[in-house]
Amino acid sequence: MGAGTMGLVTVAALRHLTSPGSILIGAKYPIQRQLAEEFGADVVCAPDELSRAVRRATGSFMIDGRLSGGADIVIDAVGSQQSIEAAIGMCRPRGRVVLLGMPSVV
């Protein structure tokens, strides 16, 4: 989550240093979308479409506002209370949520 500097560097590092299944990222601005694709993201979408993209990629569906499955790992490079809640909601049970940035108040 988040295609700012930290999010884009994370995409590049994941693509070049590991062998991830798929990298999905929510990018707010056109330049962020372009750079995310160049750095190796498989799916680039608007931040408000990221949950739907995760559902499609993982074959999960919504039940009472929660995903039935979700991503193995969600990396939050935004660091807001809303993004942390969204990251937890997109992650599968027993998955990992990595927080790259933290707001001053959570």
C-alpha positions as CSV (number, residue, x, y, z in Angstrom):
1,M,0.0,0.0,0.0
2,G,1.3,3.4,-0.9
3,A,3.4,4.3,-4.0
4,G,5.4,7.1,-2.5
5,T,9.2,6.8,-2.2
6,M,9.2,4.0,0.4
7,G,6.5,2.1,-1.4
8,L,8.3,2.3,-4.7
9,V,11.7,1.3,-3.3
10,T,10.0,-1.6,-1.6
11,V,8.5,-2.8,-5.0
12,A,11.9,-2.6,-6.6
13,A,13.6,-4.4,-3.7
14,L,11.0,-7.2,-3.7
15,R,11.2,-7.6,-7.4
16,H,15.0,-7.8,-7.5
17,L,15.9,-9.5,-4.2
18,T,13.1,-12.0,-3.8
19,S,10.8,-14.1,-5.9
20,P,7.3,-12.9,-4.8
21,G,4.2,-14.4,-6.3
22,S,2.6,-11.1,-7.2
23,I,3.1,-7.5,-6.3
24,L,0.0,-5.3,-6.1
25,I,0.2,-1.6,-5.2
26,G,-2.2,1.2,-4.8
27,A,-0.9,4.4,-6.5
28,K,-2.6,7.8,-6.2
29,Y,-0.9,9.7,-9.0
30,P,-0.1,8.9,-12.6
31,I,3.7,9.2,-12.1
32,Q,3.4,6.8,-9.2
33,R,1.5,4.3,-11.4
34,Q,4.1,4.6,-14.1
35,L,7.1,4.1,-11.7
36,A,5.4,1.2,-9.9
37,E,5.0,-0.6,-13.2
38,E,8.6,0.2,-14.2
39,F,9.9,-1.0,-10.8
40,G,8.1,-4.3,-11.2
41,A,4.6,-4.2,-9.8
42,D,2.3,-6.8,-11.4
43,V,-0.9,-4.9,-10.6
44,V,-1.1,-1.1,-10.2
45,C,-4.5,0.4,-9.3
46,A,-6.0,3.3,-7.4
47,P,-5.8,3.0,-3.6
48,D,-9.6,2.6,-3.3
49,E,-9.5,-0.3,-5.8
50,L,-6.7,-2.2,-4.0
51,S,-9.0,-4.3,-1.9
52,R,-10.8,-5.5,-5.0
53,A,-7.5,-6.3,-6.7
54,V,-6.4,-8.4,-3.7
55,R,-9.8,-10.3,-3.8
56,R,-9.3,-11.0,-7.5
57,A,-5.6,-12.0,-7.1
58,T,-6.3,-14.3,-4.1
59,G,-9.7,-15.7,-5.2
60,S,-11.3,-14.5,-1.9
61,F,-14.6,-12.7,-1.4
62,M,-16.3,-10.3,1.0
63,I,-18.2,-11.6,4.0
64,D,-19.7,-9.0,6.3
65,G,-17.2,-6.4,5.2
66,R,-14.1,-8.7,5.6
67,L,-12.2,-10.8,3.1
68,S,-12.6,-14.5,3.2
69,G,-8.9,-14.9,2.4
70,G,-6.4,-12.2,1.5
71,A,-2.8,-11.5,0.8
72,D,0.0,-13.4,2.5
73,I,1.9,-10.2,3.2
74,V,0.7,-6.6,3.1
75,I,3.2,-3.8,3.3
76,D,1.8,-0.5,4.5
77,A,4.1,2.4,3.2
78,V,1.5,5.0,4.0
79,G,1.4,4.9,7.8
80,S,-2.0,6.4,8.6
81,Q,-4.6,4.9,10.8
82,Q,-6.9,4.2,7.8
83,S,-4.1,2.5,5.9
84,I,-3.2,0.3,8.8
85,E,-6.8,-0.8,9.2
86,A,-7.0,-1.4,5.4
87,A,-3.8,-3.4,5.4
88,I,-5.1,-5.7,8.2
89,G,-8.3,-6.1,6.3
90,M,-6.5,-7.2,3.1
91,C,-4.3,-9.7,4.8
92,R,-5.3,-13.4,5.1
93,P,-5.6,-15.0,8.6
94,R,-2.2,-15.7,10.0
95,G,-0.7,-13.4,7.2
96,R,1.8,-10.6,7.8
97,V,1.3,-6.9,7.9
98,V,4.5,-4.9,7.7
99,L,4.4,-1.2,8.7
100,L,7.1,0.9,7.0
101,G,5.8,4.1,8.5
102,M,3.8,5.0,11.5
103,P,1.6,8.0,12.2
104,S,2.2,10.1,15.3
105,V,-1.0,8.8,16.8
106,V,-2.6,5.4,16.1
